[in-house]
Amino acid sequence: MSQEAFDQACAAAKAFATRPSDEELLNLYGLFKQATVGDNNTAQPWAIQFEAKAKWDAWESKKGMTAEAAKKAYIENVDRLKASHS
């Protein structure tokens, strides 16, 4: 996967006509963080920090995935979501 294809998918994800579900967005978030930062090494947020905890969990679920695999999965997910949200 090229960086250009990943960048295009990132731009497309910001331009959906309708909002994907929270679950779909969290999956994209986790893949994006894994592709751009790598494994999650941040402290787990408190359980009452619902949004931060959900994002942390989404990223943590991608632990061990290579950056290239995460980019490929991100692009594939954006392409799939384009069909129903563009």
Buried (B, 14 or more C-beta within 10 A) or exposed (E): BEEEBBEEBBEBBEEBEEEBEEEBBBBBBBBBBBBEEBEBEEEEBEEEEEEEBBBBBBBBBBEEBEBEBBBBBBBEBBEEBBEEBE
